Amino acid sequence: MDYYGLFPKFKFNRSLNEQERQYQLKQHEQIDLKNQSLASEASVITLNTNYMELVDKYYSAKGVGTLISSVGFIATLSVLLYMVLATLFQYSISWEDIGFLFFILLFGVPMVIFMFILLKTEWFAWTHYPIRFDRKNRMVHAHRIDGSSYSVPWDKVFFTLGLSHGKGASKDYYISGHVLAEDNITVVDTFCLPATHGAREPLKRHWEFVRRYMEEGPQAVISVVDFCLPIEHKRESYNFGLLYLISQYDGIPLFLLPILFPFIFLLSFIFSIPRYIAIITSKRPIWSAEIEALCPVAADDPYRVTAENNHKTPWRDIFKDKRKDKK
């Protein structure tokens, strides 16, 4: 679960650091995957000859952060209100009571505000932050977390394997695309590919998926895309959201599945509720008319893949897509 970029936000107007330079991913250099397949990370919204659209790195874990923050917000606010009302409605209030009330408010109010800010990262925000890799014009179009969008030349993006804000024992690595100022050193914007892992090496499979699409064309990657997320023209449904959360646990040994599935389903069900609230309270990202004009899709495009191509029972394709990513 990597929320770095949503909270805390990325730092801009800074220089590239040594680690980012060390782990740079170059657009024109193919990585030897040593017979491993490309990994789409079940993140494709649509793919065609001209462009490929992916979700952001926060999409897969949507709901987890708000479950924690909503429980914290409600619990903290409830305790705070109870303590305030219990103190104010006493028959007599002493200076000691006033001091206690001040102490409670001093620590309680900032905590409530902090939890609300965390809650707002997913609720009443945006359903997702899509990234469009425009192969026809060799551009990348991306949505910021404030809802605005921007475009940058593919060849000008500085891609690198980054590390999440938390530098503890549990590390989350991700692929970031830095937009640089004219000095080619100062970071002025950042978007992230939809892949997070506990190590850097596995991320190269997803990077090659994106890189080969842009450099070699859709024929180089379409074999690993068996499923498209059904969110191109609508919000994610509750049923699909629950299915998507369950699919995150794909890869568990089959002999353990009968034992662990009830727990997996329960956990996914719990997370699916705040995820769905986040979806229905948030706006759908819409590309500008200028960007859409740059990305036409031919009706007879042989490489066009959308959610319309998904199987009628989507769990078959989404789990198939996940299994391919693990090979």
Buried (B, 14 or more C-beta within 10 A) or exposed (E): EBBBBBBEEBEEEEEBEEEBEEBEBEBEEEBEBEEBBBBBBBBBBBBBBBBBBBBBBBBBBBBBBBBBBBEBBEEBBEBBEEBBEEBEEEEEEEEEBEEEBEEBBEEBEEBBEBBBEBBBBBBEBBBBBBBBBBBEBBBBBBBBBEEEBBBBEBEBBBBBBBBBBEEEEEBBBBBBBBBBEEEEEBBBBBBBBBBBBEEBEBBBBBBBBBBBBBBEEBEBBBEBBBBBBBBBEEBBEBEBBBBBBBBBBBEEEEEEEEEEEEEBBEBBEBBBBBBBBBBEEBEBBEBEEEBEEBBEEEEEBEBBBBBEBBEEEBBEBBBBBBEBBEE
